[in-house]
Amino acid sequence: MARVVVDVMLKPEILDPQGQAVANALPRLGVSDISSVRIGRRIEIEFDGEPDLDTAREIADKLLANPVIEDFSIRVDEPAGDSSQVSA
């Protein structure tokens, strides 16, 4: 099974109140070297066969992101054994 990841973020010129709230809370956690925070969404699409990036792009453009205020990026997710992935 192939997985495509769509990351949706507000465009840089759009105010991000969630990101601002997190950035404002960081000093209370002792973190003072962060200048800004942006909050987005991650959507995973699993294909039965090979990943179809054109189909994923169409889904993202027509359904997952609002092109007026959001940008999106698409990538094929690496297998679970990839050591460069960090999870919390």
FENURMO-V996221 format. One line per field, one symbol per residue. psi: psi as a letter, one per 20 degrees, with the letter a starting at -180 (. if undefined). Layout:
# FENURMO-V996221
psi = ???
This chain:
# FENURMO-V996221
psi = pqppppppqqqhippnhggggghhhghhjjoikphrpppaqpppppqhcqpnhggggggghhghqoihiqqqqpqppqqhipiippq.
